[in-house]
């Protein structure tokens, strides 16, 4: 009667566990990346809904000749006054004159965070944002106050297709 495992049996079990781990770890990392993309998409969806709401308020209130934070087309001129590449700034708060999100997003420079990567272009009503997945992986988006839309640009490391999947 045998009371213990042989060395070959133990090695065989360790090899099987190693093979299973080599399959599971990449799947886990992909799931984490997908979760980050879904989070980024959710935030952009919330901001787009808030922009559409502000545009609707502008139309309903007949502010067609107003310049109190709106472009002539009725969209918010800029979404915040956050500083570039600085953590702890309120993003998408509407710079206190025209609130966009009731609970703004805090910028940070670590992974899975939003931040402002460039100063607002006040002449063209454009604000510049980035979402950092990892130190090497990010997307960059431009908000255009003339039409209330976000646009992907090629400054980020992720492909334009991946970026567009987040804003569409």
Phi and psi in radians as a Rosetta constraint file:
Dihedral C 1 N 2 CA 2 C 2 CIRCULARHARMONIC -1.633 0.35
Dihedral N 2 CA 2 C 2 N 3 CIRCULARHARMONIC 2.269 0.35
Dihedral C 2 N 3 CA 3 C 3 CIRCULARHARMONIC -1.850 0.35
Dihedral N 3 CA 3 C 3 N 4 CIRCULARHARMONIC -0.125 0.35
Dihedral C 3 N 4 CA 4 C 4 CIRCULARHARMONIC -2.568 0.35
Dihedral N 4 CA 4 C 4 N 5 CIRCULARHARMONIC 2.972 0.35
Dihedral C 4 N 5 CA 5 C 5 CIRCULARHARMONIC -1.520 0.35
Dihedral N 5 CA 5 C 5 N 6 CIRCULARHARMONIC 2.614 0.35
Dihedral C 5 N 6 CA 6 C 6 CIRCULARHARMONIC -1.418 0.35
Dihedral N 6 CA 6 C 6 N 7 CIRCULARHARMONIC 2.849 0.35
Dihedral C 6 N 7 CA 7 C 7 CIRCULARHARMONIC -1.065 0.35
Dihedral N 7 CA 7 C 7 N 8 CIRCULARHARMONIC -0.691 0.35
Dihedral C 7 N 8 CA 8 C 8 CIRCULARHARMONIC -1.135 0.35
Dihedral N 8 CA 8 C 8 N 9 CIRCULARHARMONIC -0.638 0.35
Dihedral C 8 N 9 CA 9 C 9 CIRCULARHARMONIC -1.152 0.35
Dihedral N 9 CA 9 C 9 N 10 CIRCULARHARMONIC -0.724 0.35
Dihedral C 9 N 10 CA 10 C 10 CIRCULARHARMONIC -1.137 0.35
Dihedral N 10 CA 10 C 10 N 11 CIRCULARHARMONIC -0.749 0.35
Dihedral C 10 N 11 CA 11 C 11 CIRCULARHARMONIC -1.092 0.35
Dihedral N 11 CA 11 C 11 N 12 CIRCULARHARMONIC -0.723 0.35
Dihedral C 11 N 12 CA 12 C 12 CIRCULARHARMONIC -1.065 0.35
Dihedral N 12 CA 12 C 12 N 13 CIRCULARHARMONIC -0.760 0.35
Dihedral C 12 N 13 CA 13 C 13 CIRCULARHARMONIC -1.132 0.35
Dihedral N 13 CA 13 C 13 N 14 CIRCULARHARMONIC -0.722 0.35
Dihedral C 13 N 14 CA 14 C 14 CIRCULARHARMONIC -1.119 0.35
Dihedral N 14 CA 14 C 14 N 15 CIRCULARHARMONIC -0.706 0.35
Dihedral C 14 N 15 CA 15 C 15 CIRCULARHARMONIC -1.104 0.35
Dihedral N 15 CA 15 C 15 N 16 CIRCULARHARMONIC -0.760 0.35
Dihedral C 15 N 16 CA 16 C 16 CIRCULARHARMONIC -1.095 0.35
Dihedral N 16 CA 16 C 16 N 17 CIRCULARHARMONIC -0.763 0.35
Dihedral C 16 N 17 CA 17 C 17 CIRCULARHARMONIC -1.092 0.35
Dihedral N 17 CA 17 C 17 N 18 CIRCULARHARMONIC -0.701 0.35
Dihedral C 17 N 18 CA 18 C 18 CIRCULARHARMONIC -1.086 0.35
Dihedral N 18 CA 18 C 18 N 19 CIRCULARHARMONIC -0.743 0.35
Dihedral C 18 N 19 CA 19 C 19 CIRCULARHARMONIC -1.113 0.35
Dihedral N 19 CA 19 C 19 N 20 CIRCULARHARMONIC -0.753 0.35
Dihedral C 19 N 20 CA 20 C 20 CIRCULARHARMONIC -1.086 0.35
Dihedral N 20 CA 20 C 20 N 21 CIRCULARHARMONIC -0.726 0.35
Dihedral C 20 N 21 CA 21 C 21 CIRCULARHARMONIC -1.141 0.35
Dihedral N 21 CA 21 C 21 N 22 CIRCULARHARMONIC -0.657 0.35
Dihedral C 21 N 22 CA 22 C 22 CIRCULARHARMONIC -1.157 0.35
Dihedral N 22 CA 22 C 22 N 23 CIRCULARHARMONIC -0.421 0.35
Dihedral C 22 N 23 CA 23 C 23 CIRCULARHARMONIC -1.489 0.35
Dihedral N 23 CA 23 C 23 N 24 CIRCULARHARMONIC -0.679 0.35
Dihedral C 23 N 24 CA 24 C 24 CIRCULARHARMONIC -1.307 0.35
Dihedral N 24 CA 24 C 24 N 25 CIRCULARHARMONIC -0.696 0.35
Dihedral C 24 N 25 CA 25 C 25 CIRCULARHARMONIC -1.082 0.35
Dihedral N 25 CA 25 C 25 N 26 CIRCULARHARMONIC -0.837 0.35
Dihedral C 25 N 26 CA 26 C 26 CIRCULARHARMONIC -1.060 0.35
Dihedral N 26 CA 26 C 26 N 27 CIRCULARHARMONIC -0.646 0.35
Dihedral C 26 N 27 CA 27 C 27 CIRCULARHARMONIC -1.116 0.35
Dihedral N 27 CA 27 C 27 N 28 CIRCULARHARMONIC -0.702 0.35
Dihedral C 27 N 28 CA 28 C 28 CIRCULARHARMONIC -1.101 0.35
Dihedral N 28 CA 28 C 28 N 29 CIRCULARHARMONIC -0.769 0.35
Dihedral C 28 N 29 CA 29 C 29 CIRCULARHARMONIC -1.104 0.35
Dihedral N 29 CA 29 C 29 N 30 CIRCULARHARMONIC -0.687 0.35
Dihedral C 29 N 30 CA 30 C 30 CIRCULARHARMONIC -1.136 0.35
Dihedral N 30 CA 30 C 30 N 31 CIRCULARHARMONIC -0.688 0.35
Dihedral C 30 N 31 CA 31 C 31 CIRCULARHARMONIC -1.089 0.35
Dihedral N 31 CA 31 C 31 N 32 CIRCULARHARMONIC -0.708 0.35
Dihedral C 31 N 32 CA 32 C 32 CIRCULARHARMONIC -1.110 0.35
Dihedral N 32 CA 32 C 32 N 33 CIRCULARHARMONIC -0.756 0.35
Dihedral C 32 N 33 CA 33 C 33 CIRCULARHARMONIC -1.109 0.35
Dihedral N 33 CA 33 C 33 N 34 CIRCULARHARMONIC -0.747 0.35
Dihedral C 33 N 34 CA 34 C 34 CIRCULARHARMONIC -1.084 0.35
Dihedral N 34 CA 34 C 34 N 35 CIRCULARHARMONIC -0.679 0.35
Dihedral C 34 N 35 CA 35 C 35 CIRCULARHARMONIC -1.119 0.35
Dihedral N 35 CA 35 C 35 N 36 CIRCULARHARMONIC -0.687 0.35
Dihedral C 35 N 36 CA 36 C 36 CIRCULARHARMONIC -1.114 0.35
Dihedral N 36 CA 36 C 36 N 37 CIRCULARHARMONIC -0.739 0.35
Dihedral C 36 N 37 CA 37 C 37 CIRCULARHARMONIC -1.125 0.35
Dihedral N 37 CA 37 C 37 N 38 CIRCULARHARMONIC -0.700 0.35
Dihedral C 37 N 38 CA 38 C 38 CIRCULARHARMONIC -1.135 0.35
Dihedral N 38 CA 38 C 38 N 39 CIRCULARHARMONIC -0.695 0.35
Dihedral C 38 N 39 CA 39 C 39 CIRCULARHARMONIC -1.091 0.35
Dihedral N 39 CA 39 C 39 N 40 CIRCULARHARMONIC -0.811 0.35
Dihedral C 39 N 40 CA 40 C 40 CIRCULARHARMONIC -1.076 0.35
Dihedral N 40 CA 40 C 40 N 41 CIRCULARHARMONIC -0.721 0.35
Dihedral C 40 N 41 CA 41 C 41 CIRCULARHARMONIC -1.127 0.35
Dihedral N 41 CA 41 C 41 N 42 CIRCULARHARMONIC -0.682 0.35
Dihedral C 41 N 42 CA 42 C 42 CIRCULARHARMONIC -1.093 0.35
Dihedral N 42 CA 42 C 42 N 43 CIRCULARHARMONIC -0.723 0.35
Dihedral C 42 N 43 CA 43 C 43 CIRCULARHARMONIC -1.170 0.35
Dihedral N 43 CA 43 C 43 N 44 CIRCULARHARMONIC -0.792 0.35
Dihedral C 43 N 44 CA 44 C 44 CIRCULARHARMONIC -1.081 0.35
Dihedral N 44 CA 44 C 44 N 45 CIRCULARHARMONIC -0.672 0.35
Dihedral C 44 N 45 CA 45 C 45 CIRCULARHARMONIC -1.086 0.35
Dihedral N 45 CA 45 C 45 N 46 CIRCULARHARMONIC -0.731 0.35
Dihedral C 45 N 46 CA 46 C 46 CIRCULARHARMONIC -1.101 0.35
Dihedral N 46 CA 46 C 46 N 47 CIRCULARHARMONIC -0.750 0.35
Dihedral C 46 N 47 CA 47 C 47 CIRCULARHARMONIC -1.156 0.35
Dihedral N 47 CA 47 C 47 N 48 CIRCULARHARMONIC -0.745 0.35
Dihedral C 47 N 48 CA 48 C 48 CIRCULARHARMONIC -1.098 0.35
Dihedral N 48 CA 48 C 48 N 49 CIRCULARHARMONIC -0.681 0.35
Dihedral C 48 N 49 CA 49 C 49 CIRCULARHARMONIC -1.121 0.35
Dihedral N 49 CA 49 C 49 N 50 CIRCULARHARMONIC -0.734 0.35
Dihedral C 49 N 50 CA 50 C 50 CIRCULARHARMONIC -1.130 0.35
Dihedral N 50 CA 50 C 50 N 51 CIRCULARHARMONIC -0.674 0.35
Dihedral C 50 N 51 CA 51 C 51 CIRCULARHARMONIC -1.118 0.35
Dihedral N 51 CA 51 C 51 N 52 CIRCULARHARMONIC -0.772 0.35
Dihedral C 51 N 52 CA 52 C 52 CIRCULARHARMONIC -1.088 0.35
Dihedral N 52 CA 52 C 52 N 53 CIRCULARHARMONIC -0.663 0.35
Dihedral C 52 N 53 CA 53 C 53 CIRCULARHARMONIC -1.121 0.35
Dihedral N 53 CA 53 C 53 N 54 CIRCULARHARMONIC -0.789 0.35
Dihedral C 53 N 54 CA 54 C 54 CIRCULARHARMONIC -1.074 0.35
Dihedral N 54 CA 54 C 54 N 55 CIRCULARHARMONIC -0.699 0.35
Dihedral C 54 N 55 CA 55 C 55 CIRCULARHARMONIC -1.111 0.35
Dihedral N 55 CA 55 C 55 N 56 CIRCULARHARMONIC -0.747 0.35
Dihedral C 55 N 56 CA 56 C 56 CIRCULARHARMONIC -1.086 0.35
Dihedral N 56 CA 56 C 56 N 57 CIRCULARHARMONIC -0.731 0.35
Dihedral C 56 N 57 CA 57 C 57 CIRCULARHARMONIC -1.063 0.35
Dihedral N 57 CA 57 C 57 N 58 CIRCULARHARMONIC -0.701 0.35
Dihedral C 57 N 58 CA 58 C 58 CIRCULARHARMONIC -1.063 0.35
Dihedral N 58 CA 58 C 58 N 59 CIRCULARHARMONIC -0.742 0.35
Dihedral C 58 N 59 CA 59 C 59 CIRCULARHARMONIC -1.215 0.35
Dihedral N 59 CA 59 C 59 N 60 CIRCULARHARMONIC -0.825 0.35
Dihedral C 59 N 60 CA 60 C 60 CIRCULARHARMONIC -1.096 0.35
Dihedral N 60 CA 60 C 60 N 61 CIRCULARHARMONIC -0.714 0.35
Dihedral C 60 N 61 CA 61 C 61 CIRCULARHARMONIC -1.391 0.35
Dihedral N 61 CA 61 C 61 N 62 CIRCULARHARMONIC 0.022 0.35
Dihedral C 61 N 62 CA 62 C 62 CIRCULARHARMONIC 0.962 0.35
Dihedral N 62 CA 62 C 62 N 63 CIRCULARHARMONIC 0.795 0.35
Dihedral C 62 N 63 CA 63 C 63 CIRCULARHARMONIC -1.578 0.35
Dihedral N 63 CA 63 C 63 N 64 CIRCULARHARMONIC 0.604 0.35
Dihedral C 63 N 64 CA 64 C 64 CIRCULARHARMONIC -1.074 0.35
Dihedral N 64 CA 64 C 64 N 65 CIRCULARHARMONIC -0.433 0.35
Dihedral C 64 N 65 CA 65 C 65 CIRCULARHARMONIC -1.903 0.35
Dihedral N 65 CA 65 C 65 N 66 CIRCULARHARMONIC 0.212 0.35
Dihedral C 65 N 66 CA 66 C 66 CIRCULARHARMONIC -1.478 0.35
Dihedral N 66 CA 66 C 66 N 67 CIRCULARHARMONIC 2.551 0.35
Dihedral C 66 N 67 CA 67 C 67 CIRCULARHARMONIC -2.147 0.35
Dihedral N 67 CA 67 C 67 N 68 CIRCULARHARMONIC 0.479 0.35
Dihedral C 67 N 68 CA 68 C 68 CIRCULARHARMONIC -1.466 0.35
Dihedral N 68 CA 68 C 68 N 69 CIRCULARHARMONIC 1.049 0.35
Dihedral C 68 N 69 CA 69 C 69 CIRCULARHARMONIC 1.740 0.35
Dihedral N 69 CA 69 C 69 N 70 CIRCULARHARMONIC -0.032 0.35
Dihedral C 69 N 70 CA 70 C 70 CIRCULARHARMONIC -1.904 0.35
Dihedral N 70 CA 70 C 70 N 71 CIRCULARHARMONIC 2.634 0.35
Dihedral C 70 N 71 CA 71 C 71 CIRCULARHARMONIC -1.358 0.35
Dihedral N 71 CA 71 C 71 N 72 CIRCULARHARMONIC 2.939 0.35
Dihedral C 71 N 72 CA 72 C 72 CIRCULARHARMONIC -1.036 0.35
Dihedral N 72 CA 72 C 72 N 73 CIRCULARHARMONIC -0.368 0.35
Dihedral C 72 N 73 CA 73 C 73 CIRCULARHARMONIC -1.496 0.35
Dihedral N 73 CA 73 C 73 N 74 CIRCULARHARMONIC -0.109 0.35
Dihedral C 73 N 74 CA 74 C 74 CIRCULARHARMONIC 1.629 0.35
Dihedral N 74 CA 74 C 74 N 75 CIRCULARHARMONIC 0.284 0.35
Dihedral C 74 N 75 CA 75 C 75 CIRCULARHARMONIC -1.857 0.35
Dihedral N 75 CA 75 C 75 N 76 CIRCULARHARMONIC 2.677 0.35
Dihedral C 75 N 76 CA 76 C 76 CIRCULARHARMONIC -1.001 0.35
Dihedral N 76 CA 76 C 76 N 77 CIRCULARHARMONIC 2.358 0.35
Dihedral C 76 N 77 CA 77 C 77 CIRCULARHARMONIC -1.097 0.35
Dihedral N 77 CA 77 C 77 N 78 CIRCULARHARMONIC -0.889 0.35
Dihedral C 77 N 78 CA 78 C 78 CIRCULARHARMONIC -2.446 0.35
Dihedral N 78 CA 78 C 78 N 79 CIRCULARHARMONIC 2.784 0.35
Dihedral C 78 N 79 CA 79 C 79 CIRCULARHARMONIC -1.687 0.35
Dihedral N 79 CA 79 C 79 N 80 CIRCULARHARMONIC -0.221 0.35
Dihedral C 79 N 80 CA 80 C 80 CIRCULARHARMONIC -3.031 0.35
Dihedral N 80 CA 80 C 80 N 81 CIRCULARHARMONIC 3.067 0.35
Dihedral C 80 N 81 CA 81 C 81 CIRCULARHARMONIC -2.029 0.35
Dihedral N 81 CA 81 C 81 N 82 CIRCULARHARMONIC 0.550 0.35
Dihedral C 81 N 82 CA 82 C 82 CIRCULARHARMONIC -1.136 0.35
Dihedral N 82 CA 82 C 82 N 83 CIRCULARHARMONIC 2.608 0.35
Dihedral C 82 N 83 CA 83 C 83 CIRCULARHARMONIC -1.403 0.35
Dihedral N 83 CA 83 C 83 N 84 CIRCULARHARMONIC 2.735 0.35
Dihedral C 83 N 84 CA 84 C 84 CIRCULARHARMONIC -1.352 0.35
Dihedral N 84 CA 84 C 84 N 85 CIRCULARHARMONIC 2.386 0.35
Dihedral C 84 N 85 CA 85 C 85 CIRCULARHARMONIC 0.865 0.35
Dihedral N 85 CA 85 C 85 N 86 CIRCULARHARMONIC 0.752 0.35
Dihedral C 85 N 86 CA 86 C 86 CIRCULARHARMONIC -2.243 0.35
Dihedral N 86 CA 86 C 86 N 87 CIRCULARHARMONIC 2.325 0.35
Dihedral C 86 N 87 CA 87 C 87 CIRCULARHARMONIC -1.423 0.35
Dihedral N 87 CA 87 C 87 N 88 CIRCULARHARMONIC 2.677 0.35
Dihedral C 87 N 88 CA 88 C 88 CIRCULARHARMONIC 1.476 0.35
Dihedral N 88 CA 88 C 88 N 89 CIRCULARHARMONIC 0.108 0.35
Dihedral C 88 N 89 CA 89 C 89 CIRCULARHARMONIC -1.483 0.35
Dihedral N 89 CA 89 C 89 N 90 CIRCULARHARMONIC 2.590 0.35
Dihedral C 89 N 90 CA 90 C 90 CIRCULARHARMONIC -1.409 0.35
Dihedral N 90 CA 90 C 90 N 91 CIRCULARHARMONIC 2.083 0.35
Dihedral C 90 N 91 CA 91 C 91 CIRCULARHARMONIC -1.789 0.35
Dihedral N 91 CA 91 C 91 N 92 CIRCULARHARMONIC 2.523 0.35
Dihedral C 91 N 92 CA 92 C 92 CIRCULARHARMONIC 1.101 0.35
Dihedral N 92 CA 92 C 92 N 93 CIRCULARHARMONIC 0.558 0.35
Dihedral C 92 N 93 CA 93 C 93 CIRCULARHARMONIC -1.670 0.35
Dihedral N 93 CA 93 C 93 N 94 CIRCULARHARMONIC -0.043 0.35
Dihedral C 93 N 94 CA 94 C 94 CIRCULARHARMONIC 1.313 0.35
Dihedral N 94 CA 94 C 94 N 95 CIRCULARHARMONIC 0.364 0.35
Dihedral C 94 N 95 CA 95 C 95 CIRCULARHARMONIC 0.850 0.35
Dihedral N 95 CA 95 C 95 N 96 CIRCULARHARMONIC 0.602 0.35
Dihedral C 95 N 96 CA 96 C 96 CIRCULARHARMONIC 1.164 0.35
Dihedral N 96 CA 96 C 96 N 97 CIRCULARHARMONIC -0.272 0.35
Dihedral C 96 N 97 CA 97 C 97 CIRCULARHARMONIC -1.585 0.35
Dihedral N 97 CA 97 C 97 N 98 CIRCULARHARMONIC -0.505 0.35
Dihedral C 97 N 98 CA 98 C 98 CIRCULARHARMONIC -2.468 0.35
Dihedral N 98 CA 98 C 98 N 99 CIRCULARHARMONIC 1.402 0.35
Dihedral C 98 N 99 CA 99 C 99 CIRCULARHARMONIC -0.989 0.35
Dihedral N 99 CA 99 C 99 N 100 CIRCULARHARMONIC 2.309 0.35
Dihedral C 99 N 100 CA 100 C 100 CIRCULARHARMONIC -1.729 0.35
Dihedral N 100 CA 100 C 100 N 101 CIRCULARHARMONIC -1.214 0.35
Dihedral C 100 N 101 CA 101 C 101 CIRCULARHARMONIC -1.750 0.35
Dihedral N 101 CA 101 C 101 N 102 CIRCULARHARMONIC 2.340 0.35
Dihedral C 101 N 102 CA 102 C 102 CIRCULARHARMONIC -1.113 0.35
Dihedral N 102 CA 102 C 102 N 103 CIRCULARHARMONIC -0.673 0.35
Dihedral C 102 N 103 CA 103 C 103 CIRCULARHARMONIC -2.041 0.35
Dihedral N 103 CA 103 C 103 N 104 CIRCULARHARMONIC 1.639 0.35
Dihedral C 103 N 104 CA 104 C 104 CIRCULARHARMONIC -1.139 0.35
Dihedral N 104 CA 104 C 104 N 105 CIRCULARHARMONIC 2.818 0.35
Dihedral C 104 N 105 CA 105 C 105 CIRCULARHARMONIC -1.501 0.35
Dihedral N 105 CA 105 C 105 N 106 CIRCULARHARMONIC 2.362 0.35
Dihedral C 105 N 106 CA 106 C 106 CIRCULARHARMONIC -1.493 0.35
Dihedral N 106 CA 106 C 106 N 107 CIRCULARHARMONIC 2.287 0.35
Dihedral C 106 N 107 CA 107 C 107 CIRCULARHARMONIC -1.313 0.35
Dihedral N 107 CA 107 C 107 N 108 CIRCULARHARMONIC 2.634 0.35
Dihedral C 107 N 108 CA 108 C 108 CIRCULARHARMONIC -2.691 0.35
Dihedral N 108 CA 108 C 108 N 109 CIRCULARHARMONIC 2.850 0.35
Dihedral C 108 N 109 CA 109 C 109 CIRCULARHARMONIC -1.917 0.35
Dihedral N 109 CA 109 C 109 N 110 CIRCULARHARMONIC 0.154 0.35
Dihedral C 109 N 110 CA 110 C 110 CIRCULARHARMONIC -1.558 0.35
Dihedral N 110 CA 110 C 110 N 111 CIRCULARHARMONIC -3.002 0.35
Dihedral C 110 N 111 CA 111 C 111 CIRCULARHARMONIC -1.226 0.35
Dihedral N 111 CA 111 C 111 N 112 CIRCULARHARMONIC 2.655 0.35
Dihedral C 111 N 112 CA 112 C 112 CIRCULARHARMONIC 1.046 0.35
Dihedral N 112 CA 112 C 112 N 113 CIRCULARHARMONIC 0.823 0.35
Dihedral C 112 N 113 CA 113 C 113 CIRCULARHARMONIC -2.420 0.35
Dihedral N 113 CA 113 C 113 N 114 CIRCULARHARMONIC 2.677 0.35
Dihedral C 113 N 114 CA 114 C 114 CIRCULARHARMONIC -1.614 0.35
Dihedral N 114 CA 114 C 114 N 115 CIRCULARHARMONIC 2.603 0.35
Dihedral C 114 N 115 CA 115 C 115 CIRCULARHARMONIC -2.752 0.35
Dihedral N 115 CA 115 C 115 N 116 CIRCULARHARMONIC 2.869 0.35
Dihedral C 115 N 116 CA 116 C 116 CIRCULARHARMONIC -1.629 0.35
Dihedral N 116 CA 116 C 116 N 117 CIRCULARHARMONIC 2.211 0.35
Dihedral C 116 N 117 CA 117 C 117 CIRCULARHARMONIC -1.823 0.35
Dihedral N 117 CA 117 C 117 N 118 CIRCULARHARMONIC -0.073 0.35
Dihedral C 117 N 118 CA 118 C 118 CIRCULARHARMONIC -2.748 0.35
Dihedral N 118 CA 118 C 118 N 119 CIRCULARHARMONIC 2.614 0.35
Dihedral C 118 N 119 CA 119 C 119 CIRCULARHARMONIC -1.091 0.35
Dihedral N 119 CA 119 C 119 N 120 CIRCULARHARMONIC 2.630 0.35
Dihedral C 119 N 120 CA 120 C 120 CIRCULARHARMONIC -1.050 0.35
Dihedral N 120 CA 120 C 120 N 121 CIRCULARHARMONIC 2.452 0.35
Dihedral C 120 N 121 CA 121 C 121 CIRCULARHARMONIC -1.665 0.35
Dihedral N 121 CA 121 C 121 N 122 CIRCULARHARMONIC 1.600 0.35
Dihedral C 121 N 122 CA 122 C 122 CIRCULARHARMONIC -1.214 0.35
Dihedral N 122 CA 122 C 122 N 123 CIRCULARHARMONIC -0.430 0.35
Dihedral C 122 N 123 CA 123 C 123 CIRCULARHARMONIC -1.195 0.35
Dihedral N 123 CA 123 C 123 N 124 CIRCULARHARMONIC -0.611 0.35
Dihedral C 123 N 124 CA 124 C 124 CIRCULARHARMONIC -1.919 0.35
Dihedral N 124 CA 124 C 124 N 125 CIRCULARHARMONIC 0.135 0.35
Dihedral C 124 N 125 CA 125 C 125 CIRCULARHARMONIC 0.988 0.35
Dihedral N 125 CA 125 C 125 N 126 CIRCULARHARMONIC 0.821 0.35
Dihedral C 125 N 126 CA 126 C 126 CIRCULARHARMONIC -2.095 0.35
Dihedral N 126 CA 126 C 126 N 127 CIRCULARHARMONIC 2.343 0.35
Dihedral C 126 N 127 CA 127 C 127 CIRCULARHARMONIC -2.036 0.35
Dihedral N 127 CA 127 C 127 N 128 CIRCULARHARMONIC 2.549 0.35
Dihedral C 127 N 128 CA 128 C 128 CIRCULARHARMONIC -2.056 0.35
Dihedral N 128 CA 128 C 128 N 129 CIRCULARHARMONIC 2.175 0.35
Dihedral C 128 N 129 CA 129 C 129 CIRCULARHARMONIC -2.256 0.35
Dihedral N 129 CA 129 C 129 N 130 CIRCULARHARMONIC 2.733 0.35
Dihedral C 129 N 130 CA 130 C 130 CIRCULARHARMONIC -2.432 0.35
Dihedral N 130 CA 130 C 130 N 131 CIRCULARHARMONIC 2.609 0.35
Dihedral C 130 N 131 CA 131 C 131 CIRCULARHARMONIC -2.064 0.35
Dihedral N 131 CA 131 C 131 N 132 CIRCULARHARMONIC 2.157 0.35
Dihedral C 131 N 132 CA 132 C 132 CIRCULARHARMONIC -1.745 0.35
Dihedral N 132 CA 132 C 132 N 133 CIRCULARHARMONIC 1.975 0.35
Dihedral C 132 N 133 CA 133 C 133 CIRCULARHARMONIC -1.365 0.35
Dihedral N 133 CA 133 C 133 N 134 CIRCULARHARMONIC -0.917 0.35
Dihedral C 133 N 134 CA 134 C 134 CIRCULARHARMONIC -2.461 0.35
Dihedral N 134 CA 134 C 134 N 135 CIRCULARHARMONIC -3.118 0.35
Dihedral C 134 N 135 CA 135 C 135 CIRCULARHARMONIC -1.063 0.35
Dihedral N 135 CA 135 C 135 N 136 CIRCULARHARMONIC -0.512 0.35
Dihedral C 135 N 136 CA 136 C 136 CIRCULARHARMONIC -1.781 0.35
Dihedral N 136 CA 136 C 136 N 137 CIRCULARHARMONIC -0.123 0.35
Dihedral C 136 N 137 CA 137 C 137 CIRCULARHARMONIC -2.193 0.35
Dihedral N 137 CA 137 C 137 N 138 CIRCULARHARMONIC 2.003 0.35
Dihedral C 137 N 138 CA 138 C 138 CIRCULARHARMONIC -2.636 0.35
Dihedral N 138 CA 138 C 138 N 139 CIRCULARHARMONIC 2.941 0.35
Dihedral C 138 N 139 CA 139 C 139 CIRCULARHARMONIC -2.171 0.35
Dihedral N 139 CA 139 C 139 N 140 CIRCULARHARMONIC 2.686 0.35
Dihedral C 139 N 140 CA 140 C 140 CIRCULARHARMONIC -2.198 0.35
Dihedral N 140 CA 140 C 140 N 141 CIRCULARHARMONIC 2.379 0.35
Dihedral C 140 N 141 CA 141 C 141 CIRCULARHARMONIC -2.227 0.35
Dihedral N 141 CA 141 C 141 N 142 CIRCULARHARMONIC 2.534 0.35
Dihedral C 141 N 142 CA 142 C 142 CIRCULARHARMONIC -2.016 0.35
Dihedral N 142 CA 142 C 142 N 143 CIRCULARHARMONIC 2.250 0.35
Dihedral C 142 N 143 CA 143 C 143 CIRCULARHARMONIC -1.659 0.35
Dihedral N 143 CA 143 C 143 N 144 CIRCULARHARMONIC 2.238 0.35
Dihedral C 143 N 144 CA 144 C 144 CIRCULARHARMONIC -1.885 0.35
Dihedral N 144 CA 144 C 144 N 145 CIRCULARHARMONIC 1.937 0.35
Dihedral C 144 N 145 CA 145 C 145 CIRCULARHARMONIC -1.209 0.35
Dihedral N 145 CA 145 C 145 N 146 CIRCULARHARMONIC -0.257 0.35
Dihedral C 145 N 146 CA 146 C 146 CIRCULARHARMONIC -1.271 0.35
Dihedral N 146 CA 146 C 146 N 147 CIRCULARHARMONIC -0.513 0.35
Dihedral C 146 N 147 CA 147 C 147 CIRCULARHARMONIC -2.242 0.35
Dihedral N 147 CA 147 C 147 N 148 CIRCULARHARMONIC -0.001 0.35
Dihedral C 147 N 148 CA 148 C 148 CIRCULARHARMONIC 1.264 0.35
Dihedral N 148 CA 148 C 148 N 149 CIRCULARHARMONIC 0.337 0.35
Dihedral C 148 N 149 CA 149 C 149 CIRCULARHARMONIC -1.935 0.35
Dihedral N 149 CA 149 C 149 N 150 CIRCULARHARMONIC 2.729 0.35
Dihedral C 149 N 150 CA 150 C 150 CIRCULARHARMONIC -1.727 0.35
Dihedral N 150 CA 150 C 150 N 151 CIRCULARHARMONIC 2.553 0.35
Dihedral C 150 N 151 CA 151 C 151 CIRCULARHARMONIC -2.349 0.35
Dihedral N 151 CA 151 C 151 N 152 CIRCULARHARMONIC 2.410 0.35
Dihedral C 151 N 152 CA 152 C 152 CIRCULARHARMONIC -1.374 0.35
Dihedral N 152 CA 152 C 152 N 153 CIRCULARHARMONIC 2.504 0.35
Dihedral C 152 N 153 CA 153 C 153 CIRCULARHARMONIC -2.165 0.35
Dihedral N 153 CA 153 C 153 N 154 CIRCULARHARMONIC 3.071 0.35
Dihedral C 153 N 154 CA 154 C 154 CIRCULARHARMONIC -1.658 0.35
Dihedral N 154 CA 154 C 154 N 155 CIRCULARHARMONIC 0.343 0.35
Dihedral C 154 N 155 CA 155 C 155 CIRCULARHARMONIC -1.349 0.35
Dihedral N 155 CA 155 C 155 N 156 CIRCULARHARMONIC -0.388 0.35
Dihedral C 155 N 156 CA 156 C 156 CIRCULARHARMONIC -1.445 0.35
Dihedral N 156 CA 156 C 156 N 157 CIRCULARHARMONIC 2.896 0.35
Dihedral C 156 N 157 CA 157 C 157 CIRCULARHARMONIC -1.457 0.35
Dihedral N 157 CA 157 C 157 N 158 CIRCULARHARMONIC -0.405 0.35
Dihedral C 157 N 158 CA 158 C 158 CIRCULARHARMONIC -1.346 0.35
Dihedral N 158 CA 158 C 158 N 159 CIRCULARHARMONIC 2.761 0.35
Dihedral C 158 N 159 CA 159 C 159 CIRCULARHARMONIC -1.224 0.35
Dihedral N 159 CA 159 C 159 N 160 CIRCULARHARMONIC 2.787 0.35
Dihedral C 159 N 160 CA 160 C 160 CIRCULARHARMONIC -1.067 0.35
Dihedral N 160 CA 160 C 160 N 161 CIRCULARHARMONIC -0.618 0.35
Dihedral C 160 N 161 CA 161 C 161 CIRCULARHARMONIC -1.090 0.35
Dihedral N 161 CA 161 C 161 N 162 CIRCULARHARMONIC -0.773 0.35
Dihedral C 161 N 162 CA 162 C 162 CIRCULARHARMONIC -1.127 0.35
Dihedral N 162 CA 162 C 162 N 163 CIRCULARHARMONIC -0.694 0.35
Dihedral C 162 N 163 CA 163 C 163 CIRCULARHARMONIC -1.117 0.35
Dihedral N 163 CA 163 C 163 N 164 CIRCULARHARMONIC -0.807 0.35
Dihedral C 163 N 164 CA 164 C 164 CIRCULARHARMONIC -1.138 0.35
Dihedral N 164 CA 164 C 164 N 165 CIRCULARHARMONIC -0.488 0.35
Dihedral C 164 N 165 CA 165 C 165 CIRCULARHARMONIC -1.170 0.35
Dihedral N 165 CA 165 C 165 N 166 CIRCULARHARMONIC -0.411 0.35
Dihedral C 165 N 166 CA 166 C 166 CIRCULARHARMONIC -1.444 0.35
Dihedral N 166 CA 166 C 166 N 167 CIRCULARHARMONIC -0.610 0.35
Dihedral C 166 N 167 CA 167 C 167 CIRCULARHARMONIC -1.637 0.35
Dihedral N 167 CA 167 C 167 N 168 CIRCULARHARMONIC -0.136 0.35
